[in-house]
Amino acid sequence: MRLRKIAAVGLLALTATVASVGTANAENDWIYGAYGYHDPNRHMFGIGDTEADGQYPYVQWKVNGVSQDPIPNYNGKGSWRDEPNPSYMWGQSLAWRICRSNGSCSRWHYETV
């Protein structure tokens, strides 16, 4: 019985180790009036608007430290926009954050895509 418990714990530890070195997970963030994510497996940003206040959300992003054009969502409250990443950035260093047109932004997220 004790040997089975030790084997089960070892199997769980191995499974957790393999899962942690697998593919990257999507990272998301939100601020008042906006939410967004980056999914490196789908090579995509998602940008959502949650407030009907005339402001719009956008993704501010950099590839290898070089600022790229913001990706806005002008579609209004309750809307969602998915935006594929250009292939030139695959395998590069990415920094991104979700912002609103009033100037508020989330923290920066850093990853390699």
N, CA, C and O atoms as a MOPAC input file, in Angstrom:
PM7 MOZYME 1SCF
protein

 N      0.81300 1    -1.19100 1     0.00000 1
 C      0.00000 1     0.00000 1     0.00000 1
 C      0.86300 1     1.26500 1     0.00000 1
 O      0.61600 1     2.20200 1    -0.75900 1
 N      1.87500 1     1.27100 1     0.86300 1
 C      2.76700 1     2.43600 1     0.93500 1
 C      3.50300 1     2.63000 1    -0.39400 1
 O      3.69800 1     3.76200 1    -0.83700 1
 N      3.90600 1     1.54000 1    -1.02100 1
 C      4.59900 1     1.62400 1    -2.30400 1
 C      3.69900 1     2.24100 1    -3.37000 1
 O      4.17500 1     3.00500 1    -4.21000 1
 N      2.40300 1     1.91900 1    -3.34900 1
 C      1.46400 1     2.50900 1    -4.30900 1
 C      1.33400 1     4.01200 1    -4.09400 1
 O      1.27900 1     4.77100 1    -5.06200 1
 N      1.28400 1     4.45100 1    -2.83700 1
 C      1.18600 1     5.88200 1    -2.54800 1
 C      2.42900 1     6.61700 1    -3.04500 1
 O      2.32200 1     7.69900 1    -3.62300 1
 N      3.59100 1     6.04200 1    -2.82400 1
 C      4.83500 1     6.66000 1    -3.29300 1
 C      4.84500 1     6.73900 1    -4.80900 1
 O      5.25000 1     7.75400 1    -5.37500 1
 N      4.40300 1     5.67800 1    -5.47100 1
 C      4.34900 1     5.66400 1    -6.93200 1
 C      3.35500 1     6.70200 1    -7.45100 1
 O      3.62100 1     7.36800 1    -8.45100 1
 N      2.21000 1     6.84400 1    -6.77500 1
 C      1.19600 1     7.81600 1    -7.19600 1
 C      1.72300 1     9.24100 1    -7.04800 1
 O      1.52700 1    10.07100 1    -7.93600 1
 N      2.38300 1     9.52300 1    -5.94300 1
 C      2.96000 1    10.85800 1    -5.73800 1
 C      4.02800 1    11.14200 1    -6.79000 1
 O      4.09300 1    12.25100 1    -7.32100 1
 N      4.85500 1    10.16300 1    -7.09100 1
 C      5.88300 1    10.32900 1    -8.12500 1
 C      5.27000 1    10.59100 1    -9.48300 1
 O      5.76500 1    11.42600 1   -10.24000 1
 N      4.18600 1     9.87900 1    -9.80400 1
 C      3.50600 1    10.07800 1   -11.08000 1
 C      2.90300 1    11.47500 1   -11.16200 1
 O      2.98000 1    12.11900 1   -12.20800 1
 N      2.30300 1    11.95100 1   -10.07500 1
 C      1.75200 1    13.30400 1   -10.05800 1
 C      2.85100 1    14.35300 1   -10.24300 1
 O      2.66500 1    15.32400 1   -10.97700 1
 N      3.98000 1    14.16300 1    -9.59100 1
 C      5.09600 1    15.10200 1    -9.73000 1
 C      5.61500 1    15.11800 1   -11.15800 1
 O      5.90600 1    16.18500 1   -11.69800 1
 N      5.73400 1    13.94900 1   -11.77600 1
 C      6.19400 1    13.86800 1   -13.15700 1
 C      5.20000 1    14.54600 1   -14.09300 1
 O      5.60900 1    15.26700 1   -15.00400 1
 N      3.91200 1    14.33000 1   -13.88700 1
 C      2.88400 1    14.95800 1   -14.71300 1
 C      2.94700 1    16.47900 1   -14.59900 1
 O      2.85200 1    17.18000 1   -15.60600 1
 N      3.10700 1    16.98800 1   -13.39100 1
 C      3.19900 1    18.43600 1   -13.18500 1
 C      4.43700 1    19.00000 1   -13.86500 1
 O      4.38500 1    20.09000 1   -14.43400 1
 N      5.54400 1    18.27900 1   -13.81700 1
 C      6.78000 1    18.73700 1   -14.45400 1
 C      6.61700 1    18.78700 1   -15.96200 1
 O      7.01100 1    19.77000 1   -16.59000 1
 N      6.04800 1    17.75400 1   -16.55300 1
 C      5.84900 1    17.71000 1   -18.00100 1
 C      4.89200 1    18.81400 1   -18.42800 1
 O      5.11300 1    19.46000 1   -19.45200 1
 N      3.82700 1    19.04000 1   -17.65400 1
 C      2.85900 1    20.08800 1   -18.00200 1
 C      3.49600 1    21.46200 1   -17.93800 1
 O      3.15700 1    22.33500 1   -18.73800 1
 N      4.40600 1    21.67300 1   -17.00900 1
 C      4.98900 1    23.00700 1   -16.86400 1
 C      5.99300 1    23.33200 1   -17.95600 1
 O      6.25800 1    24.51000 1   -18.19900 1
 N      6.56100 1    22.33800 1   -18.62200 1
 C      7.49100 1    22.62000 1   -19.71600 1
 C      6.84300 1    22.43900 1   -21.07700 1
 O      7.53300 1    22.44400 1   -22.09600 1
 N      5.52400 1    22.28000 1   -21.10900 1
 C      4.79500 1    22.14400 1   -22.36000 1
 C      4.60800 1    23.49600 1   -23.02700 1
 O      5.40900 1    24.41000 1   -22.83100 1
 N      3.56400 1    23.61800 1   -23.80400 1
 C      3.30200 1    24.85100 1   -24.52600 1
 C      2.89600 1    25.96200 1   -23.56500 1
 O      2.40200 1    25.69700 1   -22.46900 1
 N      3.10500 1    27.19400 1   -23.98200 1
 C      2.78300 1    28.35300 1   -23.15100 1
 C      1.27500 1    28.53200 1   -23.04100 1
 O      0.52900 1    28.16000 1   -23.94700 1
 N      0.83700 1    29.09500 1   -21.94100 1
 C     -0.57400 1    29.36900 1   -21.71800 1
 C     -0.90300 1    30.80700 1   -22.08500 1
 O     -0.03300 1    31.67800 1   -22.10600 1
 N     -2.17100 1    31.03300 1   -22.37200 1
 C     -2.61800 1    32.39400 1   -22.63400 1
 C     -2.52300 1    33.20800 1   -21.35800 1
 O     -2.81700 1    32.71100 1   -20.27000 1
 N     -2.11500 1    34.44900 1   -21.49300 1
 C     -2.03500 1    35.35900 1   -20.35800 1
 C     -3.06200 1    36.45600 1   -20.57900 1
 O     -3.19900 1    36.96200 1   -21.69300 1
 N     -3.79600 1    36.83500 1   -19.51200 1
 C     -4.81500 1    37.86200 1   -19.67000 1
 C     -4.68600 1    38.91800 1   -18.58700 1
 O     -3.99500 1    38.73100 1   -17.58700 1
 N     -5.37000 1    40.03400 1   -18.81300 1
 C     -5.37100 1    41.11800 1   -17.84900 1
 C     -6.61300 1    41.96100 1   -18.07900 1
 O     -7.24000 1    41.87600 1   -19.13500 1
 N     -6.97000 1    42.77700 1   -17.09200 1
 C     -8.10300 1    43.68300 1   -17.24700 1
 C     -7.85300 1    44.95400 1   -16.44600 1
 O     -7.10600 1    44.97200 1   -15.46800 1
 N     -8.49700 1    45.99300 1   -16.89400 1
 C     -8.56800 1    47.25900 1   -16.17500 1
 C    -10.02000 1    47.70400 1   -16.27800 1
 O    -10.78800 1    47.12100 1   -17.04300 1
 N    -10.40600 1    48.71700 1   -15.52700 1
 C    -11.78100 1    49.18400 1   -15.59300 1
 C    -12.13800 1    49.53400 1   -17.03600 1
 O    -11.49900 1    50.39200 1   -17.64500 1
 N    -13.14400 1    48.87900 1   -17.57500 1
 C    -13.61800 1    49.16700 1   -18.92200 1
 C    -12.98700 1    48.35800 1   -20.03600 1
 O    -13.39500 1    48.48400 1   -21.19100 1
 N    -11.99700 1    47.52500 1   -19.72000 1
 C    -11.32900 1    46.77900 1   -20.79000 1
 C    -10.70100 1    45.50000 1   -20.26100 1
 O    -10.30000 1    45.42500 1   -19.10000 1
 N    -10.62100 1    44.51000 1   -21.11200 1
 C     -9.89700 1    43.29300 1   -20.78900 1
 C     -9.23800 1    42.76700 1   -22.05100 1
 O     -9.68200 1    43.06000 1   -23.16100 1
 N     -8.19200 1    41.99900 1   -21.88100 1
 C     -7.47900 1    41.49400 1   -23.03800 1
 C     -6.63700 1    40.28500 1   -22.69700 1
 O     -6.41300 1    39.97300 1   -21.52800 1
 N     -6.17700 1    39.61400 1   -23.72800 1
 C     -5.30400 1    38.45900 1   -23.54100 1
 C     -4.33900 1    38.33800 1   -24.71000 1
 O     -4.53700 1    38.93100 1   -25.77100 1
 N     -3.29500 1    37.55900 1   -24.48700 1
 C     -2.42400 1    37.12300 1   -25.56400 1
 C     -2.31000 1    35.61700 1   -25.44900 1
 O     -1.97600 1    35.09600 1   -24.38600 1
 N     -2.58300 1    34.92300 1   -26.52500 1
 C     -2.48600 1    33.46600 1   -26.55500 1
 C     -1.36600 1    33.08200 1   -27.51500 1
 O     -1.54800 1    33.15100 1   -28.73100 1
 N     -0.19900 1    32.67300 1   -26.98400 1
 C      0.92600 1    32.33600 1   -27.86000 1
 C      0.69000 1    31.07200 1   -28.67800 1
 O      1.32300 1    30.88900 1   -29.71800 1
 N     -0.20400 1    30.20000 1   -28.23100 1
 C     -0.49000 1    28.97600 1   -28.99500 1
 C     -1.32000 1    29.26900 1   -30.23300 1
 O     -1.16800 1    28.60900 1   -31.26000 1
 N     -2.19200 1    30.25300 1   -30.13600 1
 C     -3.02700 1    30.64800 1   -31.27900 1
 C     -2.45400 1    31.85800 1   -32.00000 1
 O     -3.00700 1    32.29500 1   -33.00900 1
 N     -1.33500 1    32.41200 1   -31.48900 1
 C     -0.71300 1    33.61400 1   -32.07300 1
 C     -1.75200 1    34.71900 1   -32.22900 1
 O     -2.02400 1    35.18400 1   -33.33600 1
 N     -2.33700 1    35.13600 1   -31.08300 1
 C     -3.45800 1    36.05400 1   -31.16100 1
 C     -3.59400 1    36.91700 1   -29.90400 1
 O     -3.33000 1    36.47100 1   -28.78800 1
 N     -4.01400 1    38.16400 1   -30.12200 1
 C     -4.46500 1    39.04900 1   -29.04900 1
 C     -5.98600 1    39.03700 1   -29.05600 1
 O     -6.60600 1    38.83000 1   -30.09900 1
 N     -6.57900 1    39.25600 1   -27.90200 1
 C     -8.01500 1    39.47800 1   -27.78100 1
 C     -8.22500 1    40.74900 1   -26.97500 1
 O     -7.55800 1    40.95900 1   -25.96200 1
 N     -9.15100 1    41.60100 1   -27.41800 1
 C     -9.39000 1    42.88200 1   -26.77500 1
 C    -10.89100 1    43.05200 1   -26.57300 1
 O    -11.65900 1    42.98400 1   -27.53200 1
 N    -11.31700 1    43.27600 1   -25.31000 1
 C    -12.73800 1    43.44100 1   -25.00600 1
 C    -13.03400 1    44.79600 1   -24.39400 1
 O    -12.21000 1    45.35900 1   -23.67300 1
 N    -14.22400 1    45.31600 1   -24.68800 1
 C    -14.70200 1    46.59300 1   -24.15100 1
 C    -15.86400 1    46.28800 1   -23.21000 1
 O    -16.79200 1    45.57600 1   -23.59400 1
 N    -15.82900 1    46.81800 1   -21.97500 1
 C    -16.87600 1    46.50300 1   -20.99900 1
 C    -17.72500 1    47.69800 1   -20.57000 1
 O    -18.68200 1    47.51900 1   -19.81700 1
 N    -17.40700 1    48.89800 1   -21.02100 1
 C    -18.13900 1    50.08500 1   -20.58100 1
 C    -18.63500 1    50.90300 1   -21.77000 1
 O    -17.91000 1    51.10800 1   -22.74300 1
 N    -19.88500 1    51.36900 1   -21.67700 1
 C    -20.45000 1    52.24700 1   -22.70700 1
 C    -20.18900 1    53.69500 1   -22.30100 1
 O    -21.11000 1    54.42000 1   -21.92400 1
 N    -18.93000 1    54.10600 1   -22.38200 1
 C    -18.55400 1    55.43900 1   -21.91000 1
 C    -17.81300 1    56.26300 1   -22.95300 1
 O    -17.25300 1    57.31000 1   -22.62700 1
 N    -17.80200 1    55.81100 1   -24.19200 1
 C    -17.12600 1    56.55300 1   -25.25200 1
 C    -15.63100 1    56.28800 1   -25.34900 1
 O    -14.98600 1    56.75500 1   -26.28800 1
 N    -15.06600 1    55.55100 1   -24.40100 1
 C    -13.65600 1    55.17800 1   -24.45100 1
 C    -13.51400 1    53.85300 1   -25.19800 1
 O    -14.46300 1    53.07300 1   -25.26600 1
 N    -12.34900 1    53.60300 1   -25.75000 1
 C    -12.12300 1    52.32400 1   -26.42500 1
 C    -10.85200 1    51.67600 1   -25.87300 1
 O     -9.91100 1    52.37300 1   -25.49300 1
 N    -10.82600 1    50.33500 1   -25.82800 1
 C     -9.62500 1    49.63100 1   -25.37600 1
 C     -8.68100 1    49.36300 1   -26.54500 1
 O     -9.08900 1    49.31600 1   -27.70500 1
 N     -7.42000 1    49.19000 1   -26.20200 1
 C     -6.44000 1    48.81300 1   -27.21400 1
 C     -5.28100 1    48.07800 1   -26.55700 1
 O     -5.07000 1    48.17700 1   -25.34800 1
 N     -4.53900 1    47.34400 1   -27.36700 1
 C     -3.33000 1    46.67100 1   -26.89800 1
 C     -2.13800 1    47.50900 1   -27.30900 1
 O     -1.97200 1    47.83700 1   -28.48400 1
 N     -1.31900 1    47.84900 1   -26.34600 1
 C     -0.03900 1    48.49800 1   -26.61200 1
 C      0.99900 1    47.38500 1   -26.53600 1
 O      1.01500 1    46.62400 1   -25.56800 1
 N      1.87000 1    47.27500 1   -27.54400 1
 C      2.78500 1    46.13400 1   -27.57400 1
 C      4.11400 1    46.47800 1   -28.21400 1
 O      4.23600 1    47.42700 1   -28.98900 1
 N      5.11200 1    45.66900 1   -27.86200 1
 C      6.47100 1    45.83000 1   -28.38600 1
 C      7.01200 1    44.46300 1   -28.75400 1
 O      6.73700 1    43.47000 1   -28.08000 1
 N      7.78200 1    44.42200 1   -29.82900 1
 C      8.49000 1    43.20900 1   -30.23200 1
 C      9.97600 1    43.51500 1   -30.12900 1
 O     10.47600 1    44.43600 1   -30.77400 1
 N     10.67900 1    42.73600 1   -29.31300 1
 C     12.10600 1    42.96500 1   -29.04800 1
 C     12.38000 1    44.40800 1   -28.62600 1
 O     13.39400 1    44.98800 1   -29.01600 1
 N     11.48200 1    44.98500 1   -27.83400 1
 C     11.65300 1    46.33900 1   -27.31900 1
 C     11.23800 1    47.44800 1   -28.26100 1
 O     11.30200 1    48.61700 1   -27.88300 1
 N     10.80900 1    47.12400 1   -29.48600 1
 C     10.41400 1    48.13000 1   -30.47400 1
 C      8.88800 1    48.25000 1   -30.48100 1
 O      8.18500 1    47.27200 1   -30.73700 1
 N      8.38200 1    49.44700 1   -30.20200 1
 C      6.93800 1    49.68100 1   -30.16900 1
 C      6.30000 1    49.38900 1   -31.52100 1
 O      6.85700 1    49.71000 1   -32.57000 1
 N      5.12400 1    48.77400 1   -31.47500 1
 C      4.33600 1    48.46800 1   -32.66400 1
 C      3.07700 1    49.33600 1   -32.64000 1
 O      2.74800 1    49.93100 1   -31.61400 1
 N      2.37600 1    49.40800 1   -33.77500 1
 C      1.12500 1    50.17300 1   -33.80900 1
 C      0.12200 1    49.55300 1   -32.84200 1
 O     -0.03000 1    48.33100 1   -32.81500 1
 N     -0.57400 1    50.38500 1   -32.03600 1
 C     -1.58300 1    49.84600 1   -31.11500 1
 C     -2.67000 1    49.09000 1   -31.87800 1
 O     -2.95100 1    49.37800 1   -33.04100 1
 N     -3.26700 1    48.13000 1   -31.20200 1
 C     -4.36300 1    47.35400 1   -31.79300 1
 C     -5.63900 1    47.74000 1   -31.04700 1
 O     -5.84500 1    47.29100 1   -29.91900 1
 N     -6.50900 1    48.57000 1   -31.65600 1
 C     -7.70800 1    49.04500 1   -30.96600 1
 C     -8.92400 1    48.14400 1   -31.18300 1
 O     -8.96500 1    47.32700 1   -32.10200 1
 N     -9.90600 1    48.32100 1   -30.31000 1
 C    -11.22800 1    47.74100 1   -30.48800 1
 C    -12.21000 1    48.90900 1   -30.43700 1
 O    -12.53300 1    49.40300 1   -29.35700 1
 N    -12.68500 1    49.35000 1   -31.59900 1
 C    -13.60900 1    50.48400 1   -31.68500 1
 C    -15.07500 1    50.04500 1   -31.68500 1
 O    -15.95700 1    50.87400 1   -31.91000 1
 N    -15.35400 1    48.77400 1   -31.44300 1
 C    -16.69400 1    48.23400 1   -31.66200 1
 C    -17.71400 1    48.51700 1   -30.56500 1
 O    -18.89200 1    48.22000 1   -30.76000 1
 N    -17.32200 1    49.07500 1   -29.42500 1
 C    -18.29400 1    49.45800 1   -28.41000 1
 C    -18.48100 1    48.44400 1   -27.29900 1
 O    -17.92200 1    47.34700 1   -27.32900 1
 N    -19.28400 1    48.84000 1   -26.31200 1
 C    -19.49100 1    48.05400 1   -25.09900 1
 C    -19.93000 1    46.62100 1   -25.39300 1
 O    -20.80000 1    46.37000 1   -26.22800 1
 N    -19.30500 1    45.70800 1   -24.68800 1
 C    -19.66000 1    44.30000 1   -24.83000 1
 C    -19.03000 1    43.63600 1   -26.03800 1
 O    -19.26500 1    42.45300 1   -26.28400 1
 N    -18.24400 1    44.36500 1   -26.78700 1
 C    -17.66200 1    43.79600 1   -28.00500 1
 C    -16.31300 1    43.15300 1   -27.71600 1
 O    -15.66900 1    43.42600 1   -26.70300 1
 N    -15.91800 1    42.30700 1   -28.62300 1
 C    -14.66500 1    41.57100 1   -28.53800 1
 C    -13.99400 1    41.62200 1   -29.88600 1
 O    -14.66600 1    41.55700 1   -30.91500 1
 N    -12.67600 1    41.73700 1   -29.90100 1
 C    -11.91700 1    41.68800 1   -31.15300 1
 C    -10.74100 1    40.75100 1   -30.96600 1
 O     -9.96300 1    40.91100 1   -30.02600 1
 N    -10.60400 1    39.77900 1   -31.84600 1
 C     -9.42600 1    38.92000 1   -31.90600 1
 C     -8.53100 1    39.43900 1   -33.02400 1
 O     -9.00200 1    39.77200 1   -34.11100 1
 N     -7.24200 1    39.50300 1   -32.74000 1
 C     -6.28100 1    40.01000 1   -33.73000 1
 C     -5.09800 1    39.05600 1   -33.82000 1
 O     -4.34400 1    38.91400 1   -32.85700 1
 N     -4.92500 1    38.39600 1   -34.97600 1
 C     -3.78100 1    37.48800 1   -35.13900 1
 C     -2.45200 1    38.24100 1   -35.08000 1
 O     -2.35200 1    39.37800 1   -35.54300 1
 N     -1.44200 1    37.60200 1   -34.51200 1
 C     -0.09600 1    38.17900 1   -34.48900 1
 C      0.57600 1    37.96000 1   -35.83000 1
 O      0.41200 1    36.89900 1   -36.43200 1
 N      1.33500 1    38.94500 1   -36.31600 1
 C      2.08200 1    38.74400 1   -37.55600 1
 C      3.17700 1    37.68800 1   -37.35100 1
 O      3.75400 1    37.58400 1   -36.26900 1
 N      3.45100 1    36.92400 1   -38.38000 1
 C      4.40300 1    35.81100 1   -38.25200 1
 C      5.82600 1    36.26600 1   -37.97000 1
 O      6.61500 1    35.48200 1   -37.44200 1
 N      6.19200 1    37.52200 1   -38.30700 1
 C      7.56500 1    37.97300 1   -38.03900 1
 C      7.88400 1    38.00500 1   -36.55100 1
 O      9.05800 1    38.01900 1   -36.17900 1
 N      6.86800 1    38.01500 1   -35.69000 1
 C      7.14500 1    38.10900 1   -34.25600 1
 C      7.26000 1    36.75000 1   -33.58200 1
 O      7.64100 1    36.67900 1   -32.41400 1
 N      6.94000 1    35.66400 1   -34.29000 1
 C      7.01400 1    34.34000 1   -33.68000 1
 C      8.45400 1    34.04900 1   -33.27200 1
 O      9.37500 1    34.22400 1   -34.06900 1
 N      8.64800 1    33.60600 1   -32.03700 1
 C      9.96700 1    33.31900 1   -31.51300 1
 C     10.68600 1    34.54000 1   -30.95800 1
 O     11.82900 1    34.44000 1   -30.51200 1
 N     10.03000 1    35.67900 1   -30.98400 1
 C     10.63300 1    36.92600 1   -30.52100 1
 C     10.15500 1    37.27200 1   -29.10100 1
 O      9.25300 1    36.63000 1   -28.56200 1
 N     10.77000 1    38.28200 1   -28.52000 1
 C     10.38700 1    38.78200 1   -27.20000 1
 C      9.20200 1    39.74100 1   -27.36000 1
 O      9.24200 1    40.65900 1   -28.17900 1
 N      8.15400 1    39.51700 1   -26.57100 1
 C      6.94000 1    40.32200 1   -26.65600 1
 C      6.65900 1    40.97300 1   -25.30700 1
 O      6.75200 1    40.32000 1   -24.26700 1
 N      6.32000 1    42.24500 1   -25.32500 1
 C      5.80000 1    42.95300 1   -24.15900 1
 C      4.45900 1    43.54000 1   -24.58100 1
 O      4.35600 1    44.12700 1   -25.65800 1
 N      3.43000 1    43.38900 1   -23.74700 1
 C      2.11900 1    43.93300 1   -24.08800 1
 C      1.36100 1    44.34000 1   -22.83100 1
 O      1.64700 1    43.87000 1   -21.73000 1
 N      0.38600 1    45.22400 1   -23.02500 1
 C     -0.53600 1    45.59700 1   -21.95900 1
 C     -1.82600 1    46.09300 1   -22.58600 1
 O     -1.84400 1    46.54400 1   -23.73100 1
 N     -2.91000 1    46.00100 1   -21.81500 1
 C     -4.21000 1    46.47700 1   -22.27100 1
 C     -4.40300 1    47.90400 1   -21.75600 1
 O     -4.12900 1    48.19000 1   -20.59100 1
 N     -4.87100 1    48.79000 1   -22.62300 1
 C     -5.05700 1    50.20500 1   -22.26800 1
 C     -6.43600 1    50.67500 1   -22.71800 1
 O     -7.14300 1    49.98200 1   -23.45100 1
 N     -6.79900 1    51.87400 1   -22.25700 1
 C     -8.02200 1    52.54200 1   -22.70800 1
 C     -7.63900 1    53.90300 1   -23.26100 1
 O     -6.58700 1    54.44900 1   -22.92800 1
 N     -8.50100 1    54.44300 1   -24.10800 1
 C     -8.20300 1    55.71900 1   -24.75500 1
 C     -8.12500 1    56.87400 1   -23.76400 1
 O     -7.66200 1    57.95500 1   -24.12700 1
 N     -8.56500 1    56.67600 1   -22.52600 1
 C     -8.44200 1    57.73300 1   -21.51800 1
 C     -7.05500 1    57.75100 1   -20.87700 1
 O     -6.77600 1    58.59900 1   -20.02900 1
 N     -6.17500 1    56.81200 1   -21.27800 1
 C     -4.79700 1    56.79400 1   -20.79500 1
 C     -4.48400 1    55.75600 1   -19.73400 1
 O     -3.31200 1    55.54600 1   -19.41900 1
 N     -5.48800 1    55.09900 1   -19.17100 1
 C     -5.20200 1    54.06700 1   -18.16200 1
 C     -4.72600 1    52.78400 1   -18.83300 1
 O     -5.20100 1    52.42200 1   -19.91000 1
 N     -3.78200 1    52.09900 1   -18.18600 1
 C     -3.21400 1    50.86800 1   -18.74200 1
 C     -2.97200 1    49.84400 1   -17.63200 1
 O     -2.82800 1    50.20400 1   -16.46300 1
 N     -2.93000 1    48.59400 1   -18.00400 1
 C     -2.56200 1    47.51900 1   -17.08500 1
 C     -1.04200 1    47.46900 1   -16.95600 1
 O     -0.32800 1    48.26800 1   -17.56200 1
 N     -0.57100 1    46.53700 1   -16.17200 1
 C      0.86900 1    46.32200 1   -16.07800 1
 C      1.35900 1    45.69500 1   -17.38800 1
 O      0.56100 1    45.17900 1   -18.17000 1
 N      2.65800 1    45.74200 1   -17.61800 1
 C      3.25700 1    45.10400 1   -18.79300 1
 C      3.37100 1    43.60600 1   -18.56500 1
 O      3.67600 1    43.15800 1   -17.46000 1
 N      3.12500 1    42.83800 1   -19.61200 1
 C      3.32800 1    41.39000 1   -19.60600 1
 C      4.49500 1    41.10200 1   -20.54500 1
 O      4.57500 1    41.68200 1   -21.62800 1
 N      5.38900 1    40.22000 1   -20.14200 1
 C      6.57500 1    39.89000 1   -20.94000 1
 C      6.58200 1    38.40500 1   -21.22300 1
 O      6.39800 1    37.59400 1   -20.31600 1
 N      6.79400 1    38.04500 1   -22.48000 1
 C      6.86700 1    36.64300 1   -22.86100 1
 C      7.61600 1    36.48600 1   -24.16900 1
 O      7.85200 1    37.46300 1   -24.88100 1
 N      7.98200 1    35.27800 1   -24.47700 1
 C      8.57000 1    34.94700 1   -25.76800 1
 C      7.52300 1    34.17200 1   -26.54600 1
 O      6.94800 1    33.21000 1   -26.03800 1
 N      7.27700 1    34.58500 1   -27.76400 1
 C      6.20700 1    33.95300 1   -28.55100 1
 C      6.76800 1    33.17100 1   -29.72000 1
 O      6.01000 1    32.57700 1   -30.48600 1

